Amino acid sequence: GNSVTQMEGPVTLSEEAFLTINCTYTATGYPSLFWYVQYPGEGLQLLLKATKADDKGSNKGFEATYRKETTSFHLEKGSVQVSDSAVYFCALRTYTDKLIFGTGTRLQVFP
Amino acid sequence: EAGVTQFPSHSVIEKGQTVTLRCDPISGHDNLYWYRRVMGKEIKFLLHFVKESKQDESGMPNNRFLAERTGGTYSTLKVQPAELEDSGVYFCASSRDRSQETQYFGPGTRLLVL
């Protein structure tokens, strides 16, 4: 079946540190891949997406590359800020149109 | 353009009571989805409406859950009777069409069943 596995948190970093949140997936066919973010007290927001192999999604300094050979979509940012503290969800979407999410990774950035 | 809105933001009820959650999608969005996140686990799909029709309800956990979307606008999700394991955050999302793929989420309704 289809599933998403992402690293458990919390991930605790100092401001300006490099961030990687790992995400791997299992899917039939060729899914689209997404990263959503939930800031404290808010709903889910789409952070970035990639719809085919080797695509790179980017937004707000975050990047993720669709790697078909390793079935991965790792989220990276070169220099995190305190305002990046949130829960990050990796997700895939198959032909059935529904999103399948990972468990979420909480990121805490300290000044 | 207004985003997806959900009401209430929080609900605390006792086991055996009934609760109705409401979702207003973005205007013009035919697709409406319900998801929930239980106990800090992954967000799981519940069902998908296209206009007023249920396209996929494979994620509905049992017959205590009833979703409706009369007229193809807002949707309600009723839980009757509520059980302790129904506690969690219920998210609604909408999209214009399947080819667009991006689903826009509401802030969620946090449900606590005591």
Interface residues (C-beta under 8 A of the other chain):
Chain A: V4 S32 Y36 E42 G43 L44 Q45 L46 K49 T51 F89 A91 R93 T96 D97 K98 L99 I100 F101 G102 T103 G104
Chain B: V4 Q6 N31 Y33 Y35 R37 G40 K41 E42 I43 K44 F45 H48 Q55 D56 G59 F91 A93 R98 E101 T102 Q103 Y104 F105 G106 P107 G108
